[in-house]
Amino acid sequence: MAVPFRKVSKTRRNMRRTHYKINVNGLVKCPNCGAMIRPHRVCLECGFYKKEDRLNKNNEVVEEVVSKKEEKKTTKKKEEKKETKKEENK
């Protein structure tokens, strides 16, 4: 097993760790109400996302935004079920 030849100094260790920091999340203004929100999220102040109302009065999401990957997964599963049913019927 490899063993360090010399002790790493505090300065060198700290210089290496300068990049280990937490980044601040980017914020954008909501185009509807102007509140500061995270990008690509439903605004919790007015409930709008992509110019559509997505929240009801209880701040619950009315309809989920389905990603393209999830759509592909569901269509593949449906196709596989159809194929198995056809094979069983033959």
MMTF fields as JSON, N, C-alpha, C and O atoms, coordinates in Angstrom:
{
  "mmtfVersion": "1.0.0",
  "mmtfProducer": "UNKNOWN",
  "numBonds": 359,
  "numAtoms": 360,
  "numGroups": 90,
  "numChains": 1,
  "numModels": 1,
  "chainsPerModel": [1],
  "groupsPerChain": [90],
  "chainIdList": ["A"],
  "bondAtomList": [4, 2, 8, 6, 12, 10, 16, 14, 20, 18, 24, 22, 28, 26, 32, 30, 36, 34, 40, 38, 44, 42, 48, 46, 52, 50, 56, 54, 60, 58, 64, 62, 68, 66, 72, 70, 76, 74, 80, 78, 84, 82, 88, 86, 92, 90, 96, 94, 100, 98, 104, 102, 108, 106, 112, 110, 116, 114, 120, 118, 124, 122, 128, 126, 132, 130, 136, 134, 140, 138, 144, 142, 148, 146, 152, 150, 156, 154, 160, 158, 164, 162, 168, 166, 172, 170, 176, 174, 180, 178, 184, 182, 188, 186, 192, 190, 196, 194, 200, 198, 204, 202, 208, 206, 212, 210, 216, 214, 220, 218, 224, 222, 228, 226, 232, 230, 236, 234, 240, 238, 244, 242, 248, 246, 252, 250, 256, 254, 260, 258, 264, 262, 268, 266, 272, 270, 276, 274, 280, 278, 284, 282, 288, 286, 292, 290, 296, 294, 300, 298, 304, 302, 308, 306, 312, 310, 316, 314, 320, 318, 324, 322, 328, 326, 332, 330, 336, 334, 340, 338, 344, 342, 348, 346, 352, 350, 356, 354],
  "bondOrderList": [1, 1, 1, 1, 1, 1, 1, 1, 1, 1, 1, 1, 1, 1, 1, 1, 1, 1, 1, 1, 1, 1, 1, 1, 1, 1, 1, 1, 1, 1, 1, 1, 1, 1, 1, 1, 1, 1, 1, 1, 1, 1, 1, 1, 1, 1, 1, 1, 1, 1, 1, 1, 1, 1, 1, 1, 1, 1, 1, 1, 1, 1, 1, 1, 1, 1, 1, 1, 1, 1, 1, 1, 1, 1, 1, 1, 1, 1, 1, 1, 1, 1, 1, 1, 1, 1, 1, 1, 1],
  "groupList": [{"groupName": "MET", "atomNameList": ["N", "CA", "C", "O"], "elementList": ["N", "C", "C", "O"], "formalChargeList": [0, 0, 0, 0], "bondAtomList": [1, 0, 2, 1, 3, 2], "bondOrderList": [1, 1, 2], "singleLetterCode": "M", "chemCompType": "L-PEPTIDE LINKING"}, {"groupName": "ALA", "atomNameList": ["N", "CA", "C", "O"], "elementList": ["N", "C", "C", "O"], "formalChargeList": [0, 0, 0, 0], "bondAtomList": [1, 0, 2, 1, 3, 2], "bondOrderList": [1, 1, 2], "singleLetterCode": "A", "chemCompType": "L-PEPTIDE LINKING"}, {"groupName": "VAL", "atomNameList": ["N", "CA", "C", "O"], "elementList": ["N", "C", "C", "O"], "formalChargeList": [0, 0, 0, 0], "bondAtomList": [1, 0, 2, 1, 3, 2], "bondOrderList": [1, 1, 2], "singleLetterCode": "V", "chemCompType": "L-PEPTIDE LINKING"}, {"groupName": "PRO", "atomNameList": ["N", "CA", "C", "O"], "elementList": ["N", "C", "C", "O"], "formalChargeList": [0, 0, 0, 0], "bondAtomList": [1, 0, 2, 1, 3, 2], "bondOrderList": [1, 1, 2], "singleLetterCode": "P", "chemCompType": "L-PEPTIDE LINKING"}, {"groupName": "PHE", "atomNameList": ["N", "CA", "C", "O"], "elementList": ["N", "C", "C", "O"], "formalChargeList": [0, 0, 0, 0], "bondAtomList": [1, 0, 2, 1, 3, 2], "bondOrderList": [1, 1, 2], "singleLetterCode": "F", "chemCompType": "L-PEPTIDE LINKING"}, {"groupName": "ARG", "atomNameList": ["N", "CA", "C", "O"], "elementList": ["N", "C", "C", "O"], "formalChargeList": [0, 0, 0, 0], "bondAtomList": [1, 0, 2, 1, 3, 2], "bondOrderList": [1, 1, 2], "singleLetterCode": "R", "chemCompType": "L-PEPTIDE LINKING"}, {"groupName": "LYS", "atomNameList": ["N", "CA", "C", "O"], "elementList": ["N", "C", "C", "O"], "formalChargeList": [0, 0, 0, 0], "bondAtomList": [1, 0, 2, 1, 3, 2], "bondOrderList": [1, 1, 2], "singleLetterCode": "K", "chemCompType": "L-PEPTIDE LINKING"}, {"groupName": "SER", "atomNameList": ["N", "CA", "C", "O"], "elementList": ["N", "C", "C", "O"], "formalChargeList": [0, 0, 0, 0], "bondAtomList": [1, 0, 2, 1, 3, 2], "bondOrderList": [1, 1, 2], "singleLetterCode": "S", "chemCompType": "L-PEPTIDE LINKING"}, {"groupName": "THR", "atomNameList": ["N", "CA", "C", "O"], "elementList": ["N", "C", "C", "O"], "formalChargeList": [0, 0, 0, 0], "bondAtomList": [1, 0, 2, 1, 3, 2], "bondOrderList": [1, 1, 2], "singleLetterCode": "T", "chemCompType": "L-PEPTIDE LINKING"}, {"groupName": "ASN", "atomNameList": ["N", "CA", "C", "O"], "elementList": ["N", "C", "C", "O"], "formalChargeList": [0, 0, 0, 0], "bondAtomList": [1, 0, 2, 1, 3, 2], "bondOrderList": [1, 1, 2], "singleLetterCode": "N", "chemCompType": "L-PEPTIDE LINKING"}, {"groupName": "HIS", "atomNameList": ["N", "CA", "C", "O"], "elementList": ["N", "C", "C", "O"], "formalChargeList": [0, 0, 0, 0], "bondAtomList": [1, 0, 2, 1, 3, 2], "bondOrderList": [1, 1, 2], "singleLetterCode": "H", "chemCompType": "L-PEPTIDE LINKING"}, {"groupName": "TYR", "atomNameList": ["N", "CA", "C", "O"], "elementList": ["N", "C", "C", "O"], "formalChargeList": [0, 0, 0, 0], "bondAtomList": [1, 0, 2, 1, 3, 2], "bondOrderList": [1, 1, 2], "singleLetterCode": "Y", "chemCompType": "L-PEPTIDE LINKING"}, {"groupName": "ILE", "atomNameList": ["N", "CA", "C", "O"], "elementList": ["N", "C", "C", "O"], "formalChargeList": [0, 0, 0, 0], "bondAtomList": [1, 0, 2, 1, 3, 2], "bondOrderList": [1, 1, 2], "singleLetterCode": "I", "chemCompType": "L-PEPTIDE LINKING"}, {"groupName": "GLY", "atomNameList": ["N", "CA", "C", "O"], "elementList": ["N", "C", "C", "O"], "formalChargeList": [0, 0, 0, 0], "bondAtomList": [1, 0, 2, 1, 3, 2], "bondOrderList": [1, 1, 2], "singleLetterCode": "G", "chemCompType": "PEPTIDE LINKING"}, {"groupName": "LEU", "atomNameList": ["N", "CA", "C", "O"], "elementList": ["N", "C", "C", "O"], "formalChargeList": [0, 0, 0, 0], "bondAtomList": [1, 0, 2, 1, 3, 2], "bondOrderList": [1, 1, 2], "singleLetterCode": "L", "chemCompType": "L-PEPTIDE LINKING"}, {"groupName": "CYS", "atomNameList": ["N", "CA", "C", "O"], "elementList": ["N", "C", "C", "O"], "formalChargeList": [0, 0, 0, 0], "bondAtomList": [1, 0, 2, 1, 3, 2], "bondOrderList": [1, 1, 2], "singleLetterCode": "C", "chemCompType": "L-PEPTIDE LINKING"}, {"groupName": "GLU", "atomNameList": ["N", "CA", "C", "O"], "elementList": ["N", "C", "C", "O"], "formalChargeList": [0, 0, 0, 0], "bondAtomList": [1, 0, 2, 1, 3, 2], "bondOrderList": [1, 1, 2], "singleLetterCode": "E", "chemCompType": "L-PEPTIDE LINKING"}, {"groupName": "ASP", "atomNameList": ["N", "CA", "C", "O"], "elementList": ["N", "C", "C", "O"], "formalChargeList": [0, 0, 0, 0], "bondAtomList": [1, 0, 2, 1, 3, 2], "bondOrderList": [1, 1, 2], "singleLetterCode": "D", "chemCompType": "L-PEPTIDE LINKING"}],
  "groupTypeList": [0, 1, 2, 3, 4, 5, 6, 2, 7, 6, 8, 5, 5, 9, 0, 5, 5, 8, 10, 11, 6, 12, 9, 2, 9, 13, 14, 2, 6, 15, 3, 9, 15, 13, 1, 0, 12, 5, 3, 10, 5, 2, 15, 14, 16, 15, 13, 4, 11, 6, 6, 16, 17, 5, 14, 9, 6, 9, 9, 16, 2, 2, 16, 16, 2, 2, 7, 6, 6, 16, 16, 6, 6, 8, 8, 6, 6, 6, 16, 16, 6, 6, 16, 8, 6, 6, 16, 16, 9, 6],
  "groupIdList": [1, 2, 3, 4, 5, 6, 7, 8, 9, 10, 11, 12, 13, 14, 15, 16, 17, 18, 19, 20, 21, 22, 23, 24, 25, 26, 27, 28, 29, 30, 31, 32, 33, 34, 35, 36, 37, 38, 39, 40, 41, 42, 43, 44, 45, 46, 47, 48, 49, 50, 51, 52, 53, 54, 55, 56, 57, 58, 59, 60, 61, 62, 63, 64, 65, 66, 67, 68, 69, 70, 71, 72, 73, 74, 75, 76, 77, 78, 79, 80, 81, 82, 83, 84, 85, 86, 87, 88, 89, 90],
  "secStructList": [7, 7, 7, 7, 1, 1, 7, 7, 7, 2, 2, 2, 2, 2, 2, 2, 4, 4, 4, 7, 7, 7, 7, 7, 7, 7, 7, 3, 3, 7, 6, 6, 6, 7, 7, 3, 3, 7, 6, 6, 1, 7, 7, 6, 6, 6, 7, 3, 3, 6, 6, 3, 3, 7, 5, 7, 6, 6, 1, 7, 5, 1, 1, 7, 7, 7, 7, 2, 2, 2, 2, 2, 2, 2, 2, 2, 2, 2, 2, 2, 2, 2, 2, 2, 2, 2, 2, 2, 2, 7],
  "xCoordList": [0.833, 0.0, 0.883, 1.901, 0.503, 1.301, 1.172, 0.085, 2.315, 2.357, 3.015, 4.028, 2.462, 3.077, 4.516, 4.801, 5.409, 6.823, 7.029, 7.851, 6.269, 6.385, 4.999, 3.995, 4.973, 3.729, 3.282, 4.101, 1.993, 1.448, 1.264, 0.607, 1.849, 1.783, 0.369, -0.45, 0.087, -1.231, -1.549, -2.688, -0.54, -0.746, -1.137, -2.099, -0.381, -0.673, -2.037, -2.79, -2.361, -3.661, -4.778, -5.772, -4.63, -5.664, -5.789, -6.887, -4.669, -4.73, -5.507, -6.258, -5.322, -6.062, -7.561, -8.385, -7.912, -9.312, -10.042, -11.212, -9.386, -10.041, -11.27, -12.172, -11.32, -12.437, -13.588, -14.638, -13.41, -14.461, -15.362, -15.23, -16.256, -17.123, -18.538, -18.759, -19.461, -20.862, -21.177, -20.845, -21.82, -22.229, -23.609, -24.458, -23.833, -25.13, -26.049, -25.65, -27.281, -28.239, -28.594, -28.768, -28.698, -29.08, -30.561, -31.366, -30.922, -32.316, -32.683, -31.854, -33.933, -34.455, -35.77, -36.387, -36.199, -37.481, -38.6, -38.478, -39.683, -40.877, -41.441, -41.636, -41.707, -42.226, -43.645, -44.081, -44.36, -45.746, -45.81, -46.433, -45.155, -45.299, -44.009, -44.053, -42.859, -41.597, -40.889, -39.856, -41.401, -40.749, -39.485, -39.41, -38.499, -37.269, -37.483, -37.816, -37.29, -37.501, -36.311, -35.526, -36.179, -35.17, -35.643, -36.842, -34.729, -35.142, -35.802, -35.454, -36.747, -37.464, -38.265, -38.369, -38.826, -39.662, -40.966, -41.041, -41.992, -43.261, -43.064, -42.451, -43.579, -43.48, -44.442, -45.629, -43.938, -44.781, -45.618, -46.572, -45.274, -46.044, -47.33, -48.419, -47.192, -48.368, -48.809, -49.94, -47.944, -48.324, -48.185, -48.759, -47.443, -47.313, -45.995, -44.985, -46.031, -44.834, -45.059, -46.044, -44.181, -44.294, -45.641, -46.316, -46.015, -47.228, -48.518, -49.542, -48.481, -49.676, -49.807, -48.806, -51.048, -51.294, -51.156, -51.892, -50.216, -49.927, -50.314, -50.321, -50.64, -50.975, -52.42, -52.949, -53.054, -54.386, -54.267, -53.161, -55.362, -55.349, -54.543, -54.049, -54.397, -53.656, -52.188, -51.5, -51.685, -50.298, -49.935, -48.817, -50.858, -50.603, -50.523, -51.281, -49.612, -49.421, -50.643, -51.064, -51.215, -52.418, -52.076, -52.716, -51.086, -50.679, -49.165, -48.506, -48.622, -47.18, -46.629, -47.243, -45.471, -44.789, -43.971, -43.028, -44.336, -43.705, -42.499, -42.608, -41.373, -40.167, -40.217, -40.991, -39.388, -39.36, -38.881, -39.342, -37.952, -37.45, -38.555, -38.656, -39.391, -40.478, -41.489, -42.035, -41.739, -42.674, -42.149, -42.908, -40.842, -40.255, -40.363, -40.655, -40.126, -40.213, -41.619, -41.796, -42.625, -44.003, -44.426, -45.135, -44.009, -44.39, -43.706, -44.31, -42.455, -41.772, -42.465, -42.625, -42.876, -43.556, -44.877, -45.23, -45.615, -46.888, -46.686, -47.45, -45.639, -45.362, -44.993, -45.417, -44.209, -43.819, -45.025, -45.118, -45.953, -47.162, -48.001, -48.542, -48.111, -48.889, -48.276, -48.993, -46.938, -46.259, -46.469, -46.692, -46.401, -46.587, -48.016, -48.242, -48.99, -50.383, -50.606, -51.324, -49.994, -50.141, -49.552, -50.128, -48.398, -47.745, -48.599, -48.679, -49.226, -50.069, -51.315, -51.777, -51.861, -53.09, -52.837, -53.76, -51.628, -51.323, -51.192, -50.94],
  "yCoordList": [-1.172, 0.0, 1.241, 1.278, 2.247, 3.468, 4.296, 4.465, 4.807, 5.631, 6.952, 6.953, 8.091, 9.38, 9.447, 9.028, 9.97, 10.087, 11.164, 11.01, 12.276, 13.369, 13.817, 13.561, 14.484, 15.046, 16.214, 17.032, 16.282, 17.401, 18.574, 18.455, 19.699, 20.862, 21.421, 21.141, 22.206, 22.818, 23.743, 23.8, 24.466, 25.4, 24.653, 25.018, 23.6, 22.844, 22.162, 22.128, 21.622, 20.992, 22.011, 21.722, 23.197, 24.222, 24.768, 25.107, 24.853, 25.315, 24.307, 24.69, 23.022, 21.996, 22.081, 21.839, 22.423, 22.447, 23.746, 23.889, 24.699, 25.982, 25.813, 26.65, 24.762, 24.556, 23.795, 23.632, 23.326, 22.593, 23.595, 23.813, 24.193, 25.196, 25.04, 24.423, 25.593, 25.522, 26.679, 27.828, 26.377, 27.419, 27.936, 27.178, 29.208, 29.813, 29.452, 29.534, 29.054, 28.737, 29.999, 31.073, 29.85, 30.982, 31.268, 30.345, 32.533, 32.935, 33.799, 34.548, 33.687, 34.509, 35.119, 34.648, 36.166, 36.785, 36.023, 35.619, 35.834, 35.219, 36.199, 37.373, 35.742, 36.66, 37.155, 38.167, 36.448, 36.838, 37.85, 38.903, 37.527, 38.396, 39.114, 40.059, 38.693, 39.342, 38.819, 39.37, 37.778, 37.198, 36.455, 35.962, 36.374, 35.664, 34.167, 33.762, 33.346, 31.902, 31.186, 31.796, 29.887, 29.086, 28.806, 28.644, 28.746, 28.542, 27.182, 26.195, 27.147, 25.937, 25.329, 24.106, 26.155, 25.709, 26.497, 27.579, 25.947, 26.652, 27.762, 27.543, 28.95, 30.07, 29.818, 29.577, 29.874, 29.615, 30.829, 30.703, 31.999, 33.21, 33.25, 33.45, 33.058, 33.178, 31.844, 31.734, 30.826, 29.504, 29.322, 28.387, 30.187, 30.089, 29.435, 29.578, 28.706, 28.132, 28.075, 27.494, 28.658, 28.739, 29.306, 28.756, 30.403, 31.168, 30.377, 30.691, 29.36, 28.6, 28.49, 28.388, 28.512, 28.385, 26.918, 26.072, 26.608, 25.222, 24.867, 23.685, 25.846, 25.561, 25.937, 26.893, 25.165, 25.542, 26.364, 26.761, 26.626, 27.496, 26.931, 27.694, 25.609, 24.972, 24.773, 24.019, 25.445, 25.32, 23.88, 23.444, 23.141, 21.791, 21.83, 22.55, 21.063, 21.056, 20.433, 19.335, 21.147, 20.678, 19.515, 18.466, 19.69, 18.612, 18.576, 19.614, 17.371, 17.198, 17.417, 17.03, 18.039, 18.193, 16.926, 16.654, 16.156, 14.867, 15.085, 15.705, 14.575, 14.736, 13.783, 12.827, 14.06, 13.232, 11.822, 10.858, 11.699, 10.37, 9.517, 8.331, 10.106, 9.356, 8.927, 7.826, 9.801, 9.444, 8.256, 7.351, 8.259, 7.157, 5.851, 4.803, 5.918, 4.716, 4.141, 2.932, 5.006, 4.514, 3.961, 2.956, 4.59, 4.072, 2.739, 1.855, 2.573, 1.298, 0.187, -0.923, 0.48, -0.524, -0.93, -2.109, 0.064, -0.232, -1.112, -2.047, -0.801, -1.594, -3.029, -3.975, -3.187, -4.527, -5.331, -6.525, -4.688, -5.383, -5.824, -6.93, -4.955, -5.292, -6.494, -7.388, -6.513, -7.618, -8.933, -9.967, -8.905, -10.14, -10.637, -11.845, -9.727, -10.134, -10.77, -11.764, -10.202, -10.761, -12.168, -13.066, -12.351, -13.663, -14.693, -15.855, -14.267, -15.176, -15.578, -16.713, -14.668, -14.951, -15.89, -16.577, -15.94, -16.812, -18.21, -19.071],
  "zCoordList": [0.0, 0.0, 0.0, 0.691, -0.763, -0.869, 0.4, 0.954, 0.839, 2.045, 1.678, 0.978, 2.135, 1.808, 2.319, 3.44, 1.503, 1.877, 2.924, 3.828, 2.803, 3.761, 4.209, 3.544, 5.338, 5.864, 4.974, 4.556, 4.695, 3.923, 4.878, 5.913, 4.515, 5.408, 5.461, 4.585, 6.483, 6.646, 5.483, 5.02, 5.014, 3.9, 2.635, 1.961, 2.316, 1.097, 1.208, 0.234, 2.375, 2.588, 2.404, 1.737, 2.986, 2.887, 1.465, 1.024, 0.747, -0.645, -1.496, -2.393, -1.21, -1.953, -1.657, -2.539, -0.423, -0.004, -0.329, 0.027, -0.996, -1.276, -2.164, -2.129, -2.947, -3.863, -3.221, -3.842, -1.985, -1.286, -0.591, 0.613, -1.312, -0.713, -1.25, -2.292, -0.542, -0.928, -1.855, -1.562, -2.978, -3.915, -3.555, -3.086, -3.772, -3.525, -4.684, -5.845, -4.371, -5.417, -6.193, -5.616, -7.509, -8.336, -8.192, -8.069, -8.205, -8.103, -9.301, -9.817, -9.737, -10.82, -10.371, -9.416, -11.06, -10.735, -11.42, -12.577, -10.697, -11.277, -12.307, -11.989, -13.533, -14.551, -14.243, -14.793, -13.37, -13.067, -11.927, -12.064, -10.782, -9.609, -9.226, -8.438, -9.761, -9.464, -8.233, -7.852, -7.593, -6.419, -6.854, -7.98, -5.97, -6.265, -6.013, -4.899, -7.058, -6.972, -7.602, -8.327, -7.324, -7.994, -9.419, -9.645, -10.376, -11.765, -11.988, -11.34, -12.903, -13.31, -12.161, -12.063, -11.3, -10.191, -10.206, -10.788, -9.562, -9.411, -8.389, -7.344, -8.684, -7.749, -6.59, -6.809, -5.367, -4.208, -3.826, -3.058, -4.351, -4.056, -4.884, -4.345, -6.198, -7.066, -7.657, -8.132, -7.641, -8.129, -9.628, -10.185, -10.293, -11.737, -12.118, -11.429, -13.243, -13.843, -15.334, -15.79, -16.09, -17.553, -17.98, -18.85, -17.358, -17.7, -17.48, -18.087, -16.622, -16.304, -14.796, -14.086, -14.301, -12.872, -12.488, -12.998, -11.592, -11.235, -9.805, -9.463, -8.95, -7.562, -7.28, -7.845, -6.392, -5.949, -4.668, -4.301, -3.988, -2.808, -1.65, -0.82, -1.573, -0.478, -0.81, -0.122, -1.867, -2.318, -2.666, -2.39, -3.263, -3.731, -5.25, -5.899, -5.809, -7.251, -7.909, -7.545, -8.89, -9.565, -10.49, -10.427, -11.336, -12.223, -12.275, -12.328, -12.259, -12.25, -13.653, -14.647, -13.71, -14.979, -15.193, -14.45, -16.208, -16.45, -17.362, -18.42, -16.942, -17.75, -18.944, -18.961, -19.923, -21.125, -20.814, -21.424, -19.86, -19.508, -18.914, -19.228, -18.055, -17.45, -18.508, -18.441, -19.489, -20.554, -21.345, -21.691, -21.635, -22.393, -21.62, -22.197, -20.303, -19.489, -19.5, -19.647, -19.344, -19.304, -20.655, -20.705, -21.759, -23.072, -23.339, -23.946, -22.9, -23.103, -22.328, -22.837, -21.102, -20.293, -20.929, -20.944, -21.461, -22.113, -23.34, -23.578, -24.122, -25.307, -24.934, -25.598, -23.876, -23.446, -22.992, -23.276, -22.287, -21.846, -23.038, -23.046, -24.052, -25.24, -25.953, -26.403, -26.054, -26.732, -25.992, -26.621, -24.67, -23.9, -24.031, -24.112, -24.052, -24.217, -25.581, -25.692, -26.626, -27.97, -28.027, -28.642, -27.381, -27.39, -26.62, -27.02, -25.53, -24.751, -25.511, -25.393, -26.282, -27.027, -28.198, -28.636, -28.712, -29.88, -29.481, -30.324]
}
